[in-house]
Amino acid sequence: MIIDTNITVVAENWPSVLGTSLVKKLQGEKSLWEIRSRISDGKRIARVLFTVETGK
């Protein structure tokens, strides 16, 4: 499935994937990001929201 593939790509390549069409920061949010995946016929988009915590 494309969604779990995209999550894996982001996890393994963070932060170099920033600014690509795959990962975008949500406007107005301090630390909320989204991964966008085109699903089914390419007309629908699934979004996975996530945050990154550092220093722990």
Protein Blocks (a to p, Z undefined) as FASTA:
>chain_A
ZZlmmmmmmmmmccklgoiakbccdehiakbccddddehjopaccdddddddehZZ
